[in-house]
Amino acid sequence: MSLHGSEIDTSRPNMARVYDYLLGGKDNFAADREMAEDLLDPEDGCPALRELVRDNRRFIAKAVTWLSMPGIRLSAKGIRQYVDAGCGLPVHPAVHETARASGDPGARVAYVDNDPVVLTHLRALQHDGAGVAIIDGDLTDPARVLKDPALTGVIDLAEPVAVILGAVLHFRSADAAREIAAGWMAPLAAGSALVISVVHYQDPELAARMARRYTAGTLHNHSPETVTGFFGDLRLPHGGAANLRNWPLPSGNGGGAMVIGGIGLKKH
């Protein structure tokens, strides 16, 4: 089947579904599972990849909890609004669940994706009540997404907002990633935050093999220094981009592959 309207092409691997399979989810098909297992190949792939995607989800949950805490740095009440850009298929706990469990039952979240597979599943989250919006939008076009009535109906851009770019910028060149991050943060109020995570391969040969094997998108192996640059002039309370396995505690060598990134805060 071709991807048209409600039809979904199950014959080709899909970014969100491959990620879902690696997380142990059920919203995937044979092509997605085949690609994921190929990426996990112990000889020519990265067997640690399954744990890396779990590291990423743990970091996102911890980052949201940290940002939600009252008194956090630039927002006396903690951040109460989140935009999860390129969010992918729903996971548990979802961002709104984590934010609300952190002490603010009224936390508001906009989930942004342009993948029909993802959007179909995301709409079920709206049963969780007010304060959850689903936006059919491209994370590479933040100006348009931030003006979408579905987003502005839930997110007050005059108040601090945390934007989450979780495990998405390794699908963009360094120049494009910097532009995307800056585009999201420029219109936001002081006290807003940017959360970034990407997969990084310390071994260039492993990075090249993974890029060849991953056909659902184009992989870029950004260094910690490059990812630190994605934050621009935001304040980095935990320092530059680093291994996120035990965030916010320092983590050592990732054994060839790791999830790197961090949090930046907007001062003005």
Residue pairs with C-beta under 8 A, 6 or more apart in sequence:
1 7
1 8
1 9
1 10
1 11
2 9
3 9
3 116
6 116
6 120
8 116
8 117
10 29
10 30
10 31
11 31
12 31
12 216
13 31
13 32
13 34
13 35
13 215
13 216
14 31
14 32
14 115
14 117
14 216
15 88
15 115
15 171
15 216
15 217
16 88
16 89
16 113
16 115
16 117
16 118
17 27
17 28
17 29
17 32
17 89
17 117
18 28
18 32
18 35
18 36
18 39
18 216
19 53
19 88
19 89
19 167
20 26
20 27
20 28
20 32
20 88
20 89
21 28
21 32
21 33
21 36
22 36
22 40
22 49
22 50
22 53
23 53
23 54
23 57
23 91
25 89
25 91
27 89
27 117
27 121
28 36
35 213
35 214
35 215
35 216
36 49
38 45
38 213
39 45
39 46
39 49
39 210
39 213
39 214
40 46
40 47
40 49
40 50
41 47
41 213
44 209
44 213
45 209
45 210
45 213
46 52
46 201
46 206
46 210
46 256
46 257
48 254
48 255
48 256
48 257
49 199
49 257
52 199
52 257
52 258
52 259
53 167
55 244
55 245
55 258
55 259
56 166
56 167
56 197
56 199
56 244
56 259
57 91
59 166
59 197
59 244
59 247
59 259
59 261
60 95
60 98
60 164
60 166
60 195
60 197
61 93
61 98
62 247
62 248
63 162
63 164
63 195
63 247
63 263
64 82
64 95
64 98
64 99
64 102
64 162
64 164
64 195
65 98
65 102
66 72
66 248
66 263
67 78
67 79
67 162
67 193
67 195
67 263
68 78
68 79
68 80
68 98
68 99
68 102
68 103
68 104
68 107
69 78
69 102
69 103
70 76
70 77
70 78
70 103
71 78
72 78
72 79
73 191
73 235
73 237
73 265
74 160
74 190
74 191
74 265
74 266
74 267
75 160
75 191
78 102
78 103
78 104
79 160
79 161
79 162
79 191
79 192
79 193
80 99
80 104
80 106
80 107
80 108
80 159
80 160
81 107
81 108
81 109
81 154
81 155
81 156
81 159
81 160
81 161
81 162
82 95
82 96
82 99
82 107
82 108
82 109
82 110
82 161
82 162
82 163
82 164
83 109
83 110
83 112
83 145
83 151
83 155
83 161
83 162
83 163
83 164
83 184
84 95
84 109
84 110
84 111
84 112
84 164
84 166
85 112
85 139
85 142
85 145
85 163
85 164
85 165
85 168
85 184
86 112
86 113
86 139
86 165
86 166
86 168
87 95
87 111
87 112
87 113
87 118
87 122
87 164
87 166
88 113
88 115
88 118
88 167
89 117
89 118
89 121
89 122
90 121
90 122
90 124
90 125
93 101
94 109
94 125
95 109
95 111
95 164
96 107
96 108
96 109
96 125
96 128
96 131
96 132
97 128
99 107
99 109
100 106
100 107
106 131
107 131
108 131
108 132
108 133
108 154
108 155
109 131
109 132
109 133
109 154
110 132
110 133
110 134
110 135
110 150
110 151
110 154
110 155
111 122
111 125
111 132
111 133
111 134
111 135
112 135
112 137
112 139
112 145
112 151
113 119
113 122
113 135
113 136
113 137
113 139
114 136
114 137
114 138
114 139
119 134
119 136
122 134
123 134
125 132
125 134
126 132
126 133
126 134
131 154
132 154
133 150
133 151
133 153
133 154
133 155
134 150
135 145
135 148
135 150
135 151
137 144
137 145
137 148
137 151
138 144
138 145
139 145
139 165
139 168
139 180
140 172
140 176
140 180
141 183
142 180
142 183
142 184
142 187
143 183
143 187
145 151
146 152
146 157
146 184
146 187
155 161
157 187
157 188
157 189
158 189
159 189
160 188
160 189
160 190
160 191
160 192
160 193
160 266
161 188
161 189
161 192
161 193
162 192
162 193
162 194
162 195
163 184
163 185
163 188
163 192
163 193
163 194
163 195
164 195
165 180
165 181
165 184
165 194
165 195
165 196
165 197
166 195
166 196
166 197
167 197
167 198
167 199
167 259
168 198
169 177
169 180
169 181
169 196
169 198
169 222
169 227
169 230
170 198
170 199
170 200
170 219
170 220
170 221
170 222
171 217
171 218
171 219
171 220
172 180
172 220
173 220
174 220
174 222
174 226
174 229
174 230
177 220
177 222
177 230
178 229
178 230
178 232
181 194
181 196
181 230
181 231
181 232
182 232
184 194
185 192
185 194
185 232
185 234
185 264
185 266
188 266
189 266
190 266
190 267
190 268
191 265
191 266
192 265
192 266
193 263
193 264
193 265
193 266
194 231
194 234
194 263
194 264
194 266
195 261
195 262
195 263
196 227
196 230
196 231
196 241
196 261
196 262
196 263
196 264
197 244
197 259
197 260
197 261
198 222
198 227
198 259
198 260
198 261
199 219
199 257
199 258
199 259
199 260
200 221
200 222
200 223
200 224
200 227
200 254
200 257
200 258
200 259
200 260
201 207
201 210
201 221
201 256
201 257
202 253
202 254
202 256
202 257
202 258
203 256
203 257
204 221
206 256
206 257
207 219
207 221
210 219
211 218
211 219
211 221
222 260
224 240
224 241
224 242
224 260
225 240
225 241
227 240
227 241
227 260
227 261
227 262
228 236
228 240
228 241
228 262
230 241
231 241
231 262
231 264
232 264
234 264
234 265
234 266
234 267
235 264
235 265
235 266
235 267
236 262
236 263
236 264
236 265
237 263
237 265
238 247
238 248
238 262
238 263
239 262
240 262
241 260
241 261
241 262
242 250
242 251
242 260
242 262
243 251
243 252
243 253
243 254
243 258
243 259
243 260
244 251
244 258
244 259
244 260
244 261
244 262
245 251
245 254
245 258
245 259
247 262
251 258
